[in-house]
Amino acid sequence: MKRCWIVLLFLQATLVWAEPHTDRMLQLARQEWEFFGSQTIGKDGKVSHAGHTEAEEGYWQRVGVYWRNGLFLPWTGKNTDEAWSAAFISYLMREAGLGNTFQYSDWHAHYINQAIDGRAADDKELSFWGYRLSERAPQVGDLVCYRRQDDVNFTRRPETYKSHCDLVVAVRPGEIDVIGGNVQDSVTLKTLATNSHGKLIDKNQQWFAVLANRLVNPR
């Protein structure tokens, strides 16, 4: 009987982690990171391995794919005055098949606000709900977000504001790996520090929200 329970638990865990939308967004993030040369930033906030950048031949076109497929906009990596980090996230989510459960936008603020407000409203149709850093340890498939202006926090959020989010692709004791677009002009993997409870404590950016992936664990 004990062995049967172990088998059942294993199958249940396999089904959870095989969630197709999340698996697809993680696969795409890794694929794009590798395509751009696997640029990596360590927990000290410094580049430990440099990759290719947005305006290089063969790479500005790839940024155009994020704009076109994620947001149906005509820009490319040569439009260096247009930040493409939110277009990258929108590309991952749309290609992963999230449909109308995610607010695709060239502003991270729009889907951050949707996730935080959606949780408050108990909107179970959304793919992400927003939590404070103190409320949730980031898990694989979550988004972690920081503000890029001082007058914004978890409860004070205008319709648009400067911010950034990365997709969590790995979790280990004391650290997580995240992948984001337009990080030092490339698709970049960063390693961020966490505490003994898995909560985000990185000091290199002004992190303020964890967007929990409800596709893996609806609640």
Phi and psi in degrees as GROMACS dihedral restraints (atoms count N, CA, C in turn):
[ dihedral_restraints ]
;  ai    aj    ak    al  type     phi  dphi    fc
    3     4     5     6     1   -59.9    20    10
    4     5     6     7     1   -41.8    20    10
    6     7     8     9     1   -63.4    20    10
    7     8     9    10     1   -37.9    20    10
    9    10    11    12     1   -61.2    20    10
   10    11    12    13     1   -42.2    20    10
   12    13    14    15     1   -64.4    20    10
   13    14    15    16     1   -39.1    20    10
   15    16    17    18     1   -62.8    20    10
   16    17    18    19     1   -43.6    20    10
   18    19    20    21     1   -62.5    20    10
   19    20    21    22     1   -43.6    20    10
   21    22    23    24     1   -62.6    20    10
   22    23    24    25     1   -42.8    20    10
   24    25    26    27     1   -64.0    20    10
   25    26    27    28     1   -40.4    20    10
   27    28    29    30     1   -62.3    20    10
   28    29    30    31     1   -44.4    20    10
   30    31    32    33     1   -64.5    20    10
   31    32    33    34     1   -39.2    20    10
   33    34    35    36     1   -63.0    20    10
   34    35    36    37     1   -44.9    20    10
   36    37    38    39     1   -63.0    20    10
   37    38    39    40     1   -39.7    20    10
   39    40    41    42     1   -63.1    20    10
   40    41    42    43     1   -40.2    20    10
   42    43    44    45     1   -65.5    20    10
   43    44    45    46     1   -39.7    20    10
   45    46    47    48     1   -62.0    20    10
   46    47    48    49     1   -50.5    20    10
   48    49    50    51     1   -76.2    20    10
   49    50    51    52     1   -12.0    20    10
   51    52    53    54     1   -91.1    20    10
   52    53    54    55     1    10.6    20    10
   54    55    56    57     1   -51.6    20    10
   55    56    57    58     1   118.1    20    10
   57    58    59    60     1   -66.1    20    10
   58    59    60    61     1   -37.9    20    10
   60    61    62    63     1   -66.1    20    10
   61    62    63    64     1   -45.3    20    10
   63    64    65    66     1   -66.6    20    10
   64    65    66    67     1   -42.9    20    10
   66    67    68    69     1   -57.9    20    10
   67    68    69    70     1   -40.3    20    10
   69    70    71    72     1   -67.5    20    10
   70    71    72    73     1   -43.7    20    10
   72    73    74    75     1   -66.3    20    10
   73    74    75    76     1   -35.4    20    10
   75    76    77    78     1   -68.5    20    10
   76    77    78    79     1   -42.1    20    10
   78    79    80    81     1   -61.7    20    10
   79    80    81    82     1   -44.4    20    10
   81    82    83    84     1   -63.8    20    10
   82    83    84    85     1   -43.3    20    10
   84    85    86    87     1   -60.5    20    10
   85    86    87    88     1   -45.7    20    10
   87    88    89    90     1   -63.4    20    10
   88    89    90    91     1   -41.5    20    10
   90    91    92    93     1   -61.7    20    10
   91    92    93    94     1   -45.3    20    10
   93    94    95    96     1   -69.9    20    10
   94    95    96    97     1   -36.6    20    10
   96    97    98    99     1   -61.9    20    10
   97    98    99   100     1   -45.8    20    10
   99   100   101   102     1   -65.7    20    10
  100   101   102   103     1   -38.5    20    10
  102   103   104   105     1   -59.4    20    10
  103   104   105   106     1   -40.3    20    10
  105   106   107   108     1   -80.6    20    10
  106   107   108   109     1     6.8    20    10
  108   109   110   111     1    95.3    20    10
  109   110   111   112     1    13.9    20    10
  111   112   113   114     1    59.5    20    10
  112   113   114   115     1    44.0    20    10
  114   115   116   117     1   -60.5    20    10
  115   116   117   118     1   135.8    20    10
  117   118   119   120     1  -134.8    20    10
  118   119   120   121     1   137.2    20    10
  120   121   122   123     1  -120.6    20    10
  121   122   123   124     1   129.8    20    10
  123   124   125   126     1   -82.7    20    10
  124   125   126   127     1  -178.8    20    10
  126   127   128   129     1   -64.9    20    10
  127   128   129   130     1   -17.9    20    10
  129   130   131   132     1   -80.5    20    10
  130   131   132   133     1    -2.2    20    10
  132   133   134   135     1    82.6    20    10
  133   134   135   136     1     7.8    20    10
  135   136   137   138     1  -107.5    20    10
  136   137   138   139     1   147.9    20    10
  138   139   140   141     1   -69.0    20    10
  139   140   141   142     1   122.0    20    10
  141   142   143   144     1  -100.2    20    10
  142   143   144   145     1   -19.5    20    10
  144   145   146   147     1  -148.2    20    10
  145   146   147   148     1   121.9    20    10
  147   148   149   150     1   -88.4    20    10
  148   149   150   151     1   142.4    20    10
  150   151   152   153     1  -115.6    20    10
  151   152   153   154     1  -160.8    20    10
  153   154   155   156     1   -84.7    20    10
  154   155   156   157     1   160.2    20    10
  156   157   158   159     1  -118.6    20    10
  157   158   159   160     1   166.9    20    10
  159   160   161   162     1   -57.2    20    10
  160   161   162   163     1   -33.8    20    10
  162   163   164   165     1   -94.6    20    10
  163   164   165   166     1    -2.5    20    10
  165   166   167   168     1   -70.5    20    10
  166   167   168   169     1   149.0    20    10
  168   169   170   171     1   -59.3    20    10
  169   170   171   172     1   132.9    20    10
  171   172   173   174     1    90.8    20    10
  172   173   174   175     1   -15.6    20    10
  174   175   176   177     1  -112.5    20    10
  175   176   177   178     1   -33.5    20    10
  177   178   179   180     1   -63.8    20    10
  178   179   180   181     1   -31.8    20    10
  180   181   182   183     1   -65.9    20    10
  181   182   183   184     1   -36.3    20    10
  183   184   185   186     1   -66.3    20    10
  184   185   186   187     1   -39.4    20    10
  186   187   188   189     1   -60.8    20    10
  187   188   189   190     1   -36.0    20    10
  189   190   191   192     1   -59.6    20    10
  190   191   192   193     1   -33.7    20    10
  192   193   194   195     1   -63.7    20    10
  193   194   195   196     1   -40.4    20    10
  195   196   197   198     1   -62.5    20    10
  196   197   198   199     1   -45.7    20    10
  198   199   200   201     1   -62.5    20    10
  199   200   201   202     1   -47.8    20    10
  201   202   203   204     1   -70.5    20    10
  202   203   204   205     1   -49.1    20    10
  204   205   206   207     1   -80.3    20    10
  205   206   207   208     1   -29.4    20    10
  207   208   209   210     1   -84.0    20    10
  208   209   210   211     1   -38.1    20    10
  210   211   212   213     1  -132.5    20    10
  211   212   213   214     1     0.9    20    10
  213   214   215   216     1    59.7    20    10
  214   215   216   217     1    37.7    20    10
  216   217   218   219     1  -113.7    20    10
  217   218   219   220     1   154.3    20    10
  219   220   221   222     1   -92.3    20    10
  220   221   222   223     1     7.7    20    10
  222   223   224   225     1   -77.7    20    10
  223   224   225   226     1   166.6    20    10
  225   226   227   228     1  -137.2    20    10
  226   227   228   229     1  -174.7    20    10
  228   229   230   231     1   -66.6    20    10
  229   230   231   232     1   -14.9    20    10
  231   232   233   234     1   -77.0    20    10
  232   233   234   235     1   -16.1    20    10
  234   235   236   237     1   -83.9    20    10
  235   236   237   238     1    69.5    20    10
  237   238   239   240     1   -68.8    20    10
  238   239   240   241     1   -10.8    20    10
  240   241   242   243     1   -84.5    20    10
  241   242   243   244     1    -4.6    20    10
  243   244   245   246     1  -108.5    20    10
  244   245   246   247     1   110.5    20    10
  246   247   248   249     1   -66.3    20    10
  247   248   249   250     1   130.5    20    10
  249   250   251   252     1  -110.6    20    10
  250   251   252   253     1    12.2    20    10
  252   253   254   255     1   -65.5    20    10
  253   254   255   256     1   -40.1    20    10
  255   256   257   258     1   -73.4    20    10
  256   257   258   259     1   -31.7    20    10
  258   259   260   261     1   -63.2    20    10
  259   260   261   262     1   -36.7    20    10
  261   262   263   264     1   -63.6    20    10
  262   263   264   265     1   -47.0    20    10
  264   265   266   267     1   -62.8    20    10
  265   266   267   268     1   -43.0    20    10
  267   268   269   270     1   -60.9    20    10
  268   269   270   271     1   -39.0    20    10
  270   271   272   273     1   -60.7    20    10
  271   272   273   274     1   -47.6    20    10
  273   274   275   276     1   -59.0    20    10
  274   275   276   277     1   -45.1    20    10
  276   277   278   279     1   -71.0    20    10
  277   278   279   280     1   -40.7    20    10
  279   280   281   282     1   -68.5    20    10
  280   281   282   283     1   -43.9    20    10
  282   283   284   285     1   -66.0    20    10
  283   284   285   286     1   -26.8    20    10
  285   286   287   288     1   -79.1    20    10
  286   287   288   289     1    -8.1    20    10
  288   289   290   291     1    87.9    20    10
  289   290   291   292     1    30.9    20    10
  291   292   293   294     1   -75.7    20    10
  292   293   294   295     1   -12.3    20    10
  294   295   296   297     1    59.2    20    10
  295   296   297   298     1  -136.0    20    10
  297   298   299   300     1   -90.5    20    10
  298   299   300   301     1    17.3    20    10
  300   301   302   303     1   -91.3    20    10
  301   302   303   304     1     3.3    20    10
  303   304   305   306     1  -140.0    20    10
  304   305   306   307     1   139.6    20    10
  306   307   308   309     1   -91.8    20    10
  307   308   309   310     1    95.2    20    10
  309   310   311   312     1   -67.8    20    10
  310   311   312   313     1   134.7    20    10
  312   313   314   315     1  -165.3    20    10
  313   314   315   316     1   158.4    20    10
  315   316   317   318     1   -87.9    20    10
  316   317   318   319     1     5.2    20    10
  318   319   320   321     1  -115.5    20    10
  319   320   321   322     1   119.5    20    10
  321   322   323   324     1   -56.6    20    10
  322   323   324   325     1   -33.9    20    10
  324   325   326   327     1   -53.3    20    10
  325   326   327   328     1   -35.5    20    10
  327   328   329   330     1   -64.8    20    10
  328   329   330   331     1   -45.2    20    10
  330   331   332   333     1   -83.1    20    10
  331   332   333   334     1   -24.1    20    10
  333   334   335   336     1   -62.6    20    10
  334   335   336   337     1   -49.6    20    10
  336   337   338   339     1   -60.9    20    10
  337   338   339   340     1   -40.9    20    10
  339   340   341   342     1   -59.1    20    10
  340   341   342   343     1   -43.3    20    10
  342   343   344   345     1   -68.6    20    10
  343   344   345   346     1   -43.5    20    10
  345   346   347   348     1   -68.4    20    10
  346   347   348   349     1   -48.2    20    10
  348   349   350   351     1   -67.8    20    10
  349   350   351   352     1   -34.3    20    10
  351   352   353   354     1   -65.6    20    10
  352   353   354   355     1   -38.1    20    10
  354   355   356   357     1   -64.3    20    10
  355   356   357   358     1   -44.0    20    10
  357   358   359   360     1   -61.0    20    10
  358   359   360   361     1   -33.2    20    10
  360   361   362   363     1   -90.3    20    10
  361   362   363   364     1     1.2    20    10
  363   364   365   366     1    57.3    20    10
  364   365   366   367     1    41.4    20    10
  366   367   368   369     1   -82.5    20    10
  367   368   369   370     1    98.4    20    10
  369   370   371   372     1   -79.6    20    10
  370   371   372   373     1    -0.7    20    10
  372   373   374   375     1   -81.6    20    10
  373   374   375   376     1   -13.6    20    10
  375   376   377   378     1   -84.9    20    10
  376   377   378   379     1   149.3    20    10
  378   379   380   381     1   -79.7    20    10
  379   380   381   382     1   -22.2    20    10
  381   382   383   384     1  -133.1    20    10
  382   383   384   385     1   141.9    20    10
  384   385   386   387     1  -120.6    20    10
  385   386   387   388     1   144.4    20    10
  387   388   389   390     1   -94.4    20    10
  388   389   390   391     1   136.7    20    10
  390   391   392   393     1  -130.9    20    10
  391   392   393   394     1   152.7    20    10
  393   394   395   396     1   -69.2    20    10
  394   395   396   397     1   158.7    20    10
  396   397   398   399     1   -58.6    20    10
  397   398   399   400     1   -33.6    20    10
  399   400   401   402     1   -75.8    20    10
  400   401   402   403     1   -12.8    20    10
  402   403   404   405     1   -95.2    20    10
  403   404   405   406     1   -24.0    20    10
  405   406   407   408     1  -145.7    20    10
  406   407   408   409     1   132.2    20    10
  408   409   410   411     1   -80.7    20    10
  409   410   411   412     1   124.6    20    10
  411   412   413   414     1   -57.2    20    10
  412   413   414   415     1   138.6    20    10
  414   415   416   417     1  -118.7    20    10
  415   416   417   418     1   161.0    20    10
  417   418   419   420     1   -57.2    20    10
  418   419   420   421     1   128.8    20    10
  420   421   422   423     1    98.7    20    10
  421   422   423   424     1   -12.1    20    10
  423   424   425   426     1   -77.2    20    10
  424   425   426   427     1   166.8    20    10
  426   427   428   429     1  -112.8    20    10
  427   428   429   430     1   138.6    20    10
  429   430   431   432     1  -115.4    20    10
  430   431   432   433     1   138.3    20    10
  432   433   434   435     1  -132.3    20    10
  433   434   435   436     1   141.0    20    10
  435   436   437   438     1  -126.1    20    10
  436   437   438   439     1   154.3    20    10
  438   439   440   441     1   -87.5    20    10
  439   440   441   442     1   153.0    20    10
  441   442   443   444     1  -121.9    20    10
  442   443   444   445     1    21.2    20    10
  444   445   446   447     1  -150.0    20    10
  445   446   447   448     1   147.9    20    10
  447   448   449   450     1   -77.8    20    10
  448   449   450   451     1   -17.1    20    10
  450   451   452   453     1   -91.9    20    10
  451   452   453   454     1    21.5    20    10
  453   454   455   456     1  -123.5    20    10
  454   455   456   457     1   139.5    20    10
  456   457   458   459     1  -148.1    20    10
  457   458   459   460     1  -171.0    20    10
  459   460   461   462     1   -60.3    20    10
  460   461   462   463     1   -36.3    20    10
  462   463   464   465     1   -99.0    20    10
  463   464   465   466     1   -20.0    20    10
  465   466   467   468     1  -110.7    20    10
  466   467   468   469     1    99.2    20    10
  468   469   470   471     1  -139.0    20    10
  469   470   471   472     1   107.6    20    10
  471   472   473   474     1   -68.5    20    10
  472   473   474   475     1   179.2    20    10
  474   475   476   477     1   -62.7    20    10
  475   476   477   478     1   -40.2    20    10
  477   478   479   480     1  -130.4    20    10
  478   479   480   481     1   144.0    20    10
  480   481   482   483     1  -163.4    20    10
  481   482   483   484     1   159.7    20    10
  483   484   485   486     1   -76.8    20    10
  484   485   486   487     1   126.7    20    10
  486   487   488   489     1  -160.5    20    10
  487   488   489   490     1   179.8    20    10
  489   490   491   492     1  -158.0    20    10
  490   491   492   493     1   145.0    20    10
  492   493   494   495     1  -132.6    20    10
  493   494   495   496     1   148.5    20    10
  495   496   497   498     1  -125.9    20    10
  496   497   498   499     1   153.3    20    10
  498   499   500   501     1   -91.8    20    10
  499   500   501   502     1   128.8    20    10
  501   502   503   504     1   -76.4    20    10
  502   503   504   505     1   122.3    20    10
  504   505   506   507     1  -114.5    20    10
  505   506   507   508     1   -12.4    20    10
  507   508   509   510     1  -158.1    20    10
  508   509   510   511     1   145.3    20    10
  510   511   512   513     1  -130.0    20    10
  511   512   513   514     1   127.9    20    10
  513   514   515   516     1  -135.5    20    10
  514   515   516   517     1   162.7    20    10
  516   517   518   519     1   -56.9    20    10
  517   518   519   520     1   122.1    20    10
  519   520   521   522     1    85.7    20    10
  520   521   522   523     1    -1.9    20    10
  522   523   524   525     1  -166.5    20    10
  523   524   525   526     1   158.2    20    10
  525   526   527   528     1  -132.2    20    10
  526   527   528   529     1   156.5    20    10
  528   529   530   531     1  -107.3    20    10
  529   530   531   532     1   137.4    20    10
  531   532   533   534     1  -132.3    20    10
  532   533   534   535     1   150.4    20    10
  534   535   536   537     1  -122.8    20    10
  535   536   537   538     1   133.3    20    10
  537   538   539   540     1  -142.7    20    10
  538   539   540   541     1   162.2    20    10
  540   541   542   543     1   -98.8    20    10
  541   542   543   544     1   156.9    20    10
  543   544   545   546     1    56.9    20    10
  544   545   546   547     1    34.2    20    10
  546   547   548   549     1   -95.9    20    10
  547   548   549   550     1   109.1    20    10
  549   550   551   552     1    51.0    20    10
  550   551   552   553     1    46.0    20    10
  552   553   554   555     1    65.4    20    10
  553   554   555   556     1    24.5    20    10
  555   556   557   558     1  -148.1    20    10
  556   557   558   559     1   174.6    20    10
  558   559   560   561     1   -87.4    20    10
  559   560   561   562     1   120.2    20    10
  561   562   563   564     1  -129.6    20    10
  562   563   564   565     1   140.8    20    10
  564   565   566   567     1   -98.8    20    10
  565   566   567   568     1   129.4    20    10
  567   568   569   570     1  -118.1    20    10
  568   569   570   571     1   143.1    20    10
  570   571   572   573     1  -102.7    20    10
  571   572   573   574     1   126.6    20    10
  573   574   575   576     1  -118.2    20    10
  574   575   576   577     1   143.3    20    10
  576   577   578   579     1   -77.0    20    10
  577   578   579   580     1   141.2    20    10
  579   580   581   582     1  -128.3    20    10
  580   581   582   583     1   162.3    20    10
  582   583   584   585     1   -90.5    20    10
  583   584   585   586     1  -171.0    20    10
  585   586   587   588     1   -66.5    20    10
  586   587   588   589     1   -16.4    20    10
  588   589   590   591     1   -99.9    20    10
  589   590   591   592     1     5.8    20    10
  591   592   593   594     1    83.7    20    10
  592   593   594   595     1     4.4    20    10
  594   595   596   597     1   -79.0    20    10
  595   596   597   598     1   145.4    20    10
  597   598   599   600     1   -71.0    20    10
  598   599   600   601     1   126.2    20    10
  600   601   602   603     1  -129.3    20    10
  601   602   603   604     1    11.2    20    10
  603   604   605   606     1   -54.5    20    10
  604   605   606   607     1   135.5    20    10
  606   607   608   609     1  -108.1    20    10
  607   608   609   610     1     4.3    20    10
  609   610   611   612     1   -77.6    20    10
  610   611   612   613     1   -20.2    20    10
  612   613   614   615     1  -137.2    20    10
  613   614   615   616     1   167.8    20    10
  615   616   617   618     1   -92.4    20    10
  616   617   618   619     1    70.8    20    10
  618   619   620   621     1   -65.4    20    10
  619   620   621   622     1   141.0    20    10
  621   622   623   624     1  -143.8    20    10
  622   623   624   625     1    -6.1    20    10
  624   625   626   627     1  -151.1    20    10
  625   626   627   628     1   145.5    20    10
  627   628   629   630     1  -116.7    20    10
  628   629   630   631     1   122.6    20    10
  630   631   632   633     1   -97.5    20    10
  631   632   633   634     1   108.0    20    10
  633   634   635   636     1   -75.4    20    10
  634   635   636   637     1   131.8    20    10
  636   637   638   639     1   -77.6    20    10
  637   638   639   640     1   107.8    20    10
  639   640   641   642     1   -83.3    20    10
  640   641   642   643     1    -8.9    20    10
  642   643   644   645     1   -68.2    20    10
  643   644   645   646     1   -36.3    20    10
  645   646   647   648     1   -77.7    20    10
  646   647   648   649     1   -41.1    20    10
  648   649   650   651     1  -142.9    20    10
  649   650   651   652     1    79.1    20    10
  651   652   653   654     1   -61.8    20    10
  652   653   654   655     1   141.6    20    10
